[in-house]
Amino acid sequence: MDNKNNVIDLGDTLGLPVANSVKPPEFQDAEIVNDDTTANDGPVFNDAHEPEPQPEPAPGDYMPPRAIAETIVNLLDGLQSSVVPFLREKKIFTLKELEILQTIDRTGSTIYSQNSPEHKVFLKWKKHERVVEQIPFNKGEKSRLVDATARYAETTNMKVSPLSGLLMAYSEVILKRSAIFFNE
């Protein structure tokens, strides 16, 4: 353990033999303090060693504002890009159209007769795809949102641990995958 920075090297700790790493607890003799105000309550034990205050986390223990902003913007973009198309599809297609949609060729290589239900559903699907393509943030929007969120994170002294940032990033990716699964 480096006392200067209160840093524990996990490799050093894990490398110790088990018998050497376990130490018996140290007990200090408690001093009995009796003053007149507590005489009726019995003796008061005053431990000679007060607990040490916990050190404040170092600035490096948190994500920098720009990384926080990028993580938040990506999470929101993933959320809207996954959930909105799913909800929109459920809203604009009837149950019958959804059944047809599951059976038709969406690549466009099959030509359906113009008056067929398949053709109408296919056209509706193509329109839906064009709308869905517009949902994710474009490069300019993402840049502006990251800049604004980074300024907010810095101004408000927002603290996000690396673990929280990792969980947000995983959530965004899993959310996208879940939307695909629930859409089938």
C-alpha positions as CSV (number, residue, x, y, z in Angstrom):
1,M,0.0,0.0,0.0
2,D,1.3,3.4,-0.9
3,N,0.4,5.6,2.0
4,K,1.2,8.7,0.1
5,N,-1.8,8.3,-2.2
6,N,-3.8,5.7,-0.3
7,V,-3.5,3.4,-3.3
8,I,-3.6,-0.4,-2.9
9,D,-1.8,-2.4,-5.6
10,L,-4.2,-5.4,-6.2
11,G,-1.4,-7.4,-7.7
12,D,0.8,-7.1,-4.6
13,T,-2.2,-8.0,-2.3
14,L,-3.2,-11.0,-4.4
15,G,0.4,-12.2,-4.6
16,L,0.8,-12.5,-0.8
17,P,0.5,-16.0,0.7
18,V,-2.8,-16.4,2.6
19,A,-1.2,-17.0,6.0
20,N,0.8,-13.7,5.7
21,S,-2.1,-11.6,4.6
22,V,-4.4,-12.4,7.5
23,K,-3.4,-10.4,10.7
24,P,-5.2,-10.6,14.0
25,P,-7.1,-7.5,15.0
26,E,-5.3,-5.0,17.2
27,F,-7.1,-4.1,20.4
28,Q,-6.4,-0.9,22.3
29,D,-7.2,-0.5,25.9
30,A,-10.1,1.8,26.3
31,E,-9.8,4.6,28.8
32,I,-12.7,5.1,31.2
33,V,-13.8,8.7,31.5
34,N,-16.1,9.7,34.3
35,D,-17.4,13.3,34.5
36,D,-20.2,14.6,36.5
37,T,-22.7,14.9,33.7
38,T,-22.5,11.2,32.9
39,A,-22.2,9.9,36.4
40,N,-25.8,8.6,36.4
41,D,-25.4,6.9,33.0
42,G,-22.4,4.8,34.0
43,P,-18.8,5.1,32.7
44,V,-18.1,6.5,29.2
45,F,-15.5,4.7,27.2
46,N,-13.2,7.0,25.2
47,D,-11.3,5.2,22.5
48,A,-7.8,6.7,22.1
49,H,-8.0,6.3,18.4
50,E,-10.7,8.2,16.6
51,P,-11.7,6.9,13.2
52,E,-9.9,8.5,10.3
53,P,-12.0,10.6,8.0
54,Q,-12.4,9.0,4.6
55,P,-10.4,10.8,1.9
56,E,-12.2,12.6,-0.9
57,P,-11.9,10.7,-4.2
58,A,-9.2,12.1,-6.4
59,P,-10.2,14.0,-9.5
60,G,-9.0,11.0,-11.6
61,D,-11.6,8.8,-9.8
62,Y,-14.4,10.3,-12.0
63,M,-14.9,10.5,-15.7
64,P,-13.9,13.8,-17.3
65,P,-16.9,16.1,-18.4
66,R,-16.4,15.3,-22.1
67,A,-16.5,11.6,-21.5
68,I,-19.6,12.0,-19.3
69,A,-21.3,14.0,-22.1
70,E,-20.4,11.5,-24.8
71,T,-21.7,8.6,-22.7
72,I,-25.0,10.4,-21.9
73,V,-25.6,11.5,-25.6
74,N,-24.9,8.0,-26.9
75,L,-27.2,6.5,-24.3
76,L,-30.0,8.9,-25.3
77,D,-29.4,8.4,-29.0
78,G,-29.4,4.6,-28.5
79,L,-32.6,4.9,-26.5
80,Q,-34.5,6.9,-29.1
81,S,-33.0,5.0,-32.0
82,S,-34.2,1.7,-30.5
83,V,-37.5,2.5,-28.8
84,V,-39.0,5.1,-31.2
85,P,-38.9,2.8,-34.3
86,F,-40.4,-0.1,-32.3
87,L,-43.2,2.1,-31.0
88,R,-43.8,3.8,-34.3
89,E,-44.1,0.4,-36.1
90,K,-46.7,-0.8,-33.5
91,K,-48.6,2.5,-34.0
92,I,-48.8,2.7,-37.7
93,F,-49.3,-0.9,-38.7
94,T,-52.5,-2.8,-37.9
95,L,-52.3,-6.4,-36.5
96,K,-53.1,-7.8,-39.9
97,E,-50.5,-5.6,-41.6
98,L,-47.9,-6.7,-39.0
99,E,-48.7,-10.3,-39.9
100,I,-48.2,-9.6,-43.6
101,L,-45.0,-7.7,-42.8
102,Q,-43.6,-10.8,-41.2
103,T,-44.2,-12.8,-44.3
104,I,-43.2,-10.4,-47.2
105,D,-39.9,-9.9,-48.8
106,R,-38.7,-6.5,-47.5
107,T,-35.6,-6.3,-49.8
108,G,-37.6,-5.2,-52.8
109,S,-36.6,-8.1,-55.0
110,T,-40.1,-9.5,-55.0
111,I,-42.7,-7.5,-57.0
112,Y,-46.2,-7.7,-55.6
113,S,-49.3,-6.7,-57.6
114,Q,-50.2,-3.1,-57.1
115,N,-53.6,-3.8,-55.5
116,S,-52.4,-6.6,-53.2
117,P,-52.2,-6.2,-49.4
118,E,-48.6,-7.2,-49.6
119,H,-47.8,-4.3,-51.9
120,K,-49.6,-1.7,-49.7
121,V,-47.8,-3.1,-46.6
122,F,-44.4,-3.0,-48.4
123,L,-44.9,0.6,-49.4
124,K,-45.9,1.5,-45.9
125,W,-42.8,-0.3,-44.6
126,K,-40.5,1.6,-47.0
127,K,-42.0,4.9,-45.8
128,H,-41.5,3.7,-42.2
129,E,-37.8,2.9,-42.9
130,R,-37.2,6.4,-44.4
131,V,-38.6,7.9,-41.2
132,V,-36.6,5.6,-38.9
133,E,-33.4,6.6,-40.8
134,Q,-33.9,10.2,-39.6
135,I,-34.2,9.3,-35.9
136,P,-30.6,8.9,-34.8
137,F,-28.7,12.1,-34.1
138,N,-26.7,13.3,-37.0
139,K,-23.0,14.3,-36.6
140,G,-23.8,18.0,-36.1
141,E,-26.6,17.3,-33.6
142,K,-24.4,14.9,-31.7
143,S,-21.5,17.4,-31.6
144,R,-23.7,20.2,-30.3
145,L,-25.3,17.9,-27.7
146,V,-22.0,16.6,-26.4
147,D,-20.6,20.1,-26.2
148,A,-23.6,21.4,-24.2
149,T,-23.7,18.4,-22.0
150,A,-19.9,18.6,-21.3
151,R,-20.4,22.3,-20.3
152,Y,-23.3,21.4,-18.0
153,A,-21.3,18.5,-16.4
154,E,-18.3,20.8,-15.8
155,T,-20.4,23.7,-14.5
156,T,-22.4,21.6,-12.1
157,N,-19.3,19.6,-11.1
158,M,-21.1,16.4,-12.2
159,K,-19.4,13.2,-10.8
160,V,-19.8,10.0,-12.7
161,S,-17.7,7.0,-11.7
162,P,-16.0,5.0,-14.5
163,L,-18.3,2.0,-13.5
164,S,-21.4,4.1,-13.9
165,G,-20.1,5.2,-17.3
166,L,-19.5,1.6,-18.3
167,L,-23.0,0.6,-17.2
168,M,-24.5,3.4,-19.2
169,A,-22.5,2.3,-22.3
170,Y,-23.5,-1.3,-21.8
171,S,-27.2,-0.2,-21.3
172,E,-27.1,1.6,-24.6
173,V,-25.8,-1.4,-26.6
174,I,-28.1,-3.9,-24.8
175,L,-31.1,-1.6,-25.5
176,K,-30.4,-1.6,-29.2
177,R,-30.1,-5.4,-29.2
178,S,-33.3,-5.7,-27.1
179,A,-35.3,-3.6,-29.6
180,I,-34.3,-6.0,-32.4
181,F,-35.4,-9.0,-30.3
182,F,-38.7,-7.5,-29.3
183,N,-39.4,-6.4,-32.8
184,E,-39.4,-9.9,-34.2
